[in-house]
């Protein structure tokens, strides 16, 4: 594939760590965690390991220490088709609270499996639209947690891309059309594209098997840049996508030119706060769903150099991290 600029748009896919050792008898509370199975080298990469530590570290800040006063039961799924079975397995363990960062499909699987056990969502693009909660301020039911404002970020990312690469009139958008909220994100990107005089080419995914054909299609079409919408599917294959062509810092670390979006690490740590409140007696129906407060702009200068690009100083000055 010819050299070109790439912008990543991820919000999120959460991966969980290896199974914990048997908890000590002092543990009084049990947390069920639905996670995506780390694939290949991704399980060993530094960004993934940092994400794995974020939620337990967040709990530790509230005094909940794994294998001391809490047990975290982690169960893994290779994709959305496995979420219902794994959700049922977790519910059967009788945890005090269920947690997932895999977005709407996983949250729905948990909600369908139980109407009584509290569920904390770490990442959700459109929880109201998906029918997970009644409203952000009064969730109702047994689900609460964090929403990532994915739709509103679509146009912003395209604006940042045009600042970095002004001569990029043709942009391919790689996104999971089966993921709740991503169609709204694409429409927001389309609206901004018109104002920026950018022509978009929509490349839709629905399963892991679609990634290689999609990348091949992009290679044949020769766009000036690629925007990748993040979700558990694209996040779990971010290295494969970045190697050929990324909204999360982890995409830039994988080799993409720029990433911009809500901080996953911050969301995971804040999610631990919801678990703390629930373990201390709060009801999820009464805990308002919060939105991101920390957004990260990460620029990979190594990639910029390889692409023969000069990033404007004004954009560099806004970056939260510059990868040399």
C-alpha positions as CSV (number, residue, x, y, z in Angstrom):
1,X,0.0,0.0,0.0
2,X,1.2,3.5,-0.8
3,X,2.2,5.8,2.0
4,X,-0.6,7.9,3.3
5,X,-1.8,9.5,6.5
6,X,-4.0,7.7,9.0
7,X,-6.2,9.0,11.7
8,X,-7.7,6.6,14.3
9,X,-11.1,6.9,15.8
10,X,-11.6,4.4,18.6
11,X,-13.6,4.5,21.7
12,X,-13.2,1.6,22.8
13,X,-12.7,-1.8,23.3
14,X,-11.6,-3.1,26.7
15,X,-9.4,-6.2,27.2
16,X,-9.1,-8.0,30.5
17,X,-6.1,-9.6,32.1
18,X,-5.4,-13.2,32.9
19,X,-7.5,-15.2,35.4
20,X,-6.7,-14.2,38.9
21,X,-5.3,-16.6,41.4
22,X,-7.7,-18.1,43.9
23,X,-8.9,-15.3,46.2
24,X,-8.2,-15.3,49.8
25,X,-10.9,-16.3,52.2
26,X,-11.2,-12.6,53.4
27,X,-12.7,-11.5,50.1
28,X,-16.3,-10.5,50.8
29,X,-17.5,-9.2,47.4
30,X,-17.4,-10.7,43.9
31,X,-17.2,-8.7,40.7
32,X,-18.0,-10.4,37.3
33,X,-16.0,-8.9,34.4
34,X,-17.0,-9.7,30.8
35,X,-13.9,-9.1,28.6
36,X,-12.6,-9.7,25.1
37,X,-10.0,-12.3,24.6
38,X,-6.6,-10.7,23.8
39,X,-5.4,-11.8,20.4
40,X,-1.8,-12.8,19.7
41,X,0.8,-10.1,20.1
42,X,-1.9,-7.7,21.3
43,X,-2.0,-9.4,24.7
44,X,1.7,-8.5,25.2
45,X,1.7,-5.0,24.0
46,X,2.4,-2.2,26.6
47,X,-0.8,-0.3,25.9
48,X,-2.9,-3.4,26.4
49,X,-1.1,-4.2,29.7
50,X,-1.7,-0.7,30.9
51,X,-5.4,-1.0,30.2
52,X,-5.5,-4.3,32.0
53,X,-4.2,-2.7,35.2
54,X,-6.5,0.4,35.0
55,X,-9.7,-1.0,36.5
56,X,-8.1,-3.0,39.4
57,X,-5.9,0.1,40.1
58,X,-9.0,2.2,40.2
59,X,-10.6,-0.1,42.7
60,X,-7.5,-0.1,44.8
61,X,-7.9,3.6,45.1
62,X,-11.2,3.1,46.9
63,X,-9.8,0.4,49.2
64,X,-10.9,-2.6,47.2
65,X,-7.9,-5.0,46.8
66,X,-8.2,-8.0,44.5
67,X,-7.9,-11.3,46.3
68,X,-8.1,-9.6,49.7
69,X,-11.6,-8.0,50.1
70,X,-12.8,-8.5,46.5
71,X,-12.7,-11.3,43.9
72,X,-12.8,-10.4,40.2
73,X,-14.2,-13.2,38.1
74,X,-13.0,-12.6,34.6
75,X,-14.7,-14.3,31.7
76,X,-13.7,-13.9,28.0
77,X,-15.4,-13.9,24.7
78,X,-13.9,-13.9,21.2
79,X,-16.7,-11.8,19.7
80,X,-20.3,-10.6,20.1
81,X,-21.7,-14.0,19.2
82,X,-20.2,-15.4,22.4
83,X,-21.4,-12.5,24.7
84,X,-24.8,-14.1,25.7
85,X,-23.2,-17.4,26.8
86,X,-20.4,-15.8,28.7
87,X,-22.9,-13.3,30.3
88,X,-25.0,-16.2,31.6
89,X,-21.9,-17.9,33.0
90,X,-21.0,-14.8,34.9
91,X,-24.5,-14.3,36.3
92,X,-24.6,-17.9,37.5
93,X,-21.6,-17.1,39.7
94,X,-23.8,-14.7,41.7
95,X,-21.6,-11.6,41.7
96,X,-22.4,-8.4,43.6
97,X,-21.9,-6.4,40.4
98,X,-21.2,-7.0,36.7
99,X,-18.8,-4.9,34.7
100,X,-17.9,-4.7,31.0
101,X,-16.1,-2.3,28.7
102,X,-17.1,-4.0,25.4
103,X,-19.9,-1.6,24.5
104,X,-23.6,-2.0,23.8
105,X,-23.6,-5.7,22.6
106,X,-21.9,-6.9,25.8
107,X,-24.0,-4.7,28.1
108,X,-27.2,-5.9,26.4
109,X,-26.1,-9.5,26.9
110,X,-25.5,-8.9,30.6
111,X,-28.8,-7.0,30.9
112,X,-30.7,-9.9,29.2
113,X,-29.1,-12.3,31.6
114,X,-30.2,-10.5,34.8
115,X,-32.6,-7.9,35.8
116,X,-31.4,-7.6,39.4
117,X,-27.6,-7.7,39.5
118,X,-26.1,-4.2,39.1
119,X,-24.3,-3.6,35.8
120,X,-21.5,-1.0,35.3
121,X,-20.8,-0.1,31.7
122,X,-17.3,1.3,31.2
123,X,-17.8,2.3,27.6
124,X,-21.1,3.0,25.8
125,X,-21.6,5.1,22.7
126,X,-25.4,5.5,23.0
127,X,-26.9,3.9,26.1
128,X,-30.3,5.6,25.8
129,X,-30.7,4.8,22.1
130,X,-29.7,1.2,22.8
131,X,-32.4,0.9,25.4
132,X,-29.9,0.2,28.2
133,X,-31.1,3.1,30.4
134,X,-34.1,5.5,30.5
135,X,-32.0,8.7,30.6
136,X,-28.5,9.8,31.5
137,X,-29.6,11.5,34.7
138,X,-32.0,8.8,35.9
139,X,-30.9,5.5,34.4
140,X,-33.5,3.3,36.0
141,X,-33.2,-0.4,36.0
142,X,-29.9,-2.2,36.9
143,X,-27.5,-0.5,34.4
144,X,-25.3,2.6,34.9
145,X,-21.8,3.8,34.1
146,X,-20.1,5.9,31.4
147,X,-21.0,7.1,28.0
148,X,-18.3,8.1,25.5
149,X,-20.0,10.7,23.2
150,X,-18.7,8.9,20.1
151,X,-21.1,10.5,17.7
152,X,-20.1,14.0,18.6
153,X,-16.4,13.2,18.1
154,X,-16.7,12.1,14.4
155,X,-16.5,15.6,12.9
156,X,-13.9,16.8,15.4
157,X,-11.5,14.0,14.4
158,X,-11.9,14.9,10.7
159,X,-11.1,18.5,11.5
160,X,-7.9,17.5,13.2
161,X,-6.9,15.3,10.3
162,X,-7.3,18.2,7.9
163,X,-5.2,20.4,10.1
164,X,-2.4,17.8,10.0
165,X,-2.8,16.8,6.4
166,X,-4.5,19.7,4.5
167,X,-4.1,18.0,1.2
168,X,-6.3,15.0,1.9
169,X,-9.4,15.4,-0.2
170,X,-10.3,11.7,-0.3
171,X,-10.7,9.9,3.1
172,X,-11.7,6.3,3.7
173,X,-13.7,5.6,6.9
174,X,-13.3,2.2,8.3
175,X,-16.1,1.4,10.8
176,X,-18.2,-1.4,12.4
177,X,-21.7,-0.9,11.1
178,X,-23.0,-3.6,13.5
179,X,-21.9,-1.5,16.5
180,X,-24.5,0.7,18.2
181,X,-23.9,4.4,17.8
182,X,-21.4,4.2,15.0
183,X,-23.9,5.1,12.3
184,X,-24.5,8.4,14.2
185,X,-20.7,8.9,14.3
186,X,-20.5,8.4,10.6
187,X,-23.3,10.9,9.9
188,X,-21.4,13.5,12.1
189,X,-18.3,12.8,10.1
190,X,-20.2,13.2,6.8
191,X,-21.6,16.6,7.9
192,X,-18.1,17.9,8.7
193,X,-16.7,16.4,5.5
194,X,-19.1,18.6,3.4
195,X,-17.9,21.8,5.1
196,X,-14.2,20.7,4.7
197,X,-14.7,19.7,1.0
198,X,-13.7,16.2,1.8
199,X,-15.0,13.1,-0.1
200,X,-15.6,10.1,2.2
201,X,-15.5,6.5,1.2
202,X,-17.4,4.3,3.7
203,X,-15.8,0.9,4.4
204,X,-18.1,-1.1,6.6
205,X,-17.2,-4.0,8.9
206,X,-19.4,-6.4,10.8
207,X,-17.1,-9.2,11.9
208,X,-13.4,-10.0,12.2
209,X,-13.4,-11.8,8.8
210,X,-14.3,-8.4,7.1
211,X,-11.1,-6.7,8.2
212,X,-8.7,-8.2,5.6
213,X,-11.0,-7.7,2.6
214,X,-11.7,-4.1,3.9
215,X,-8.0,-3.3,4.1
216,X,-7.5,-4.8,0.6
217,X,-10.3,-2.6,-0.7
218,X,-8.7,0.5,0.8
219,X,-5.3,-0.5,-0.7
220,X,-6.9,-0.7,-4.2
221,X,-8.8,2.6,-3.8
222,X,-5.7,4.6,-2.7
223,X,-7.4,7.2,-0.4
224,X,-5.3,10.2,0.9
225,X,-6.1,9.2,4.5
226,X,-8.0,6.7,6.6
227,X,-10.2,7.3,9.6
228,X,-10.9,4.3,11.9
229,X,-13.8,4.4,14.2
230,X,-13.0,2.6,17.4
231,X,-15.0,-0.2,18.9
232,X,-14.0,-3.6,20.4
233,X,-13.7,-5.1,16.9
234,X,-11.3,-2.5,15.5
235,X,-9.5,-2.0,18.8
236,X,-8.7,-5.7,19.1
237,X,-7.2,-5.6,15.5
238,X,-5.6,-2.2,15.8
239,X,-2.1,-3.4,15.1
240,X,-3.2,-5.2,11.9
241,X,-5.0,-2.0,10.8
242,X,-2.1,0.3,11.7
243,X,0.5,-1.9,10.0
244,X,-1.3,-1.4,6.7
245,X,-2.6,2.0,7.0
246,X,-6.0,5.2,14.1
247,X,-9.8,8.1,18.7
248,X,-7.7,6.2,21.4
249,X,-4.1,6.8,22.5
250,X,-3.5,3.1,21.9
251,X,-4.0,3.4,18.2
252,X,-1.3,6.1,17.9
253,X,1.0,3.8,19.9
254,X,0.3,1.1,17.4
255,X,1.7,3.3,14.6
256,X,-1.1,5.6,13.4
257,X,-0.4,9.2,12.7
258,X,-3.0,10.8,15.1
259,X,-5.5,9.6,17.6
260,X,-8.2,11.8,19.3
261,X,-10.9,10.7,21.7
262,X,-11.9,10.0,25.3
263,X,-9.2,8.5,27.5
264,X,-9.9,4.8,28.1
265,X,-7.7,4.7,31.1
266,X,-9.6,7.5,32.7
267,X,-13.0,5.8,31.9
268,X,-11.8,2.5,33.5
269,X,-10.6,4.2,36.6
270,X,-13.9,6.2,36.9
271,X,-15.8,3.0,36.4
272,X,-14.2,1.7,39.5
273,X,-15.9,4.5,41.4
274,X,-19.3,3.2,40.3
275,X,-18.4,-0.3,41.6
276,X,-17.3,1.3,44.9
277,X,-20.7,3.1,45.3
278,X,-22.7,0.0,44.5
279,X,-20.7,-2.2,46.8
280,X,-21.4,0.3,49.5
281,X,-25.2,0.2,48.9
282,X,-26.0,2.6,46.1
283,X,-28.6,1.5,43.5
284,X,-27.6,1.8,39.8
285,X,-31.0,3.2,39.0
286,X,-30.1,6.3,41.0
287,X,-26.5,6.8,39.7
288,X,-26.4,9.2,36.8
289,X,-24.5,8.1,33.7
290,X,-21.4,10.2,33.3
291,X,-19.7,11.4,30.2
292,X,-15.9,11.8,29.4
293,X,-14.0,14.6,31.1
294,X,-10.6,13.8,29.7
295,X,-9.8,13.7,25.9
296,X,-6.5,12.9,24.5
297,X,-4.8,14.1,21.3
298,X,-1.7,11.9,20.5
299,X,0.6,12.6,17.6
300,X,3.1,10.0,16.3
301,X,6.0,12.0,14.8
302,X,7.8,8.8,13.8
303,X,4.8,8.0,11.5
304,X,4.7,11.6,10.3
305,X,8.3,11.4,9.3
306,X,7.8,8.1,7.5
307,X,4.9,9.7,5.6
308,X,6.9,12.8,4.8
309,X,4.6,15.1,6.7
310,X,5.2,18.1,8.8
311,X,2.7,18.5,11.6
312,X,1.8,22.2,12.2
313,X,3.3,23.6,15.4
314,X,-0.2,24.8,16.5
315,X,-1.4,21.2,16.5
316,X,1.7,19.9,18.2
317,X,1.1,22.5,21.0
318,X,-2.3,21.0,21.6
319,X,-1.2,17.4,21.8
320,X,-1.4,15.6,25.2
321,X,1.4,13.3,24.0
322,X,3.9,13.3,21.1
323,X,5.5,10.0,20.2
324,X,9.0,10.7,18.9
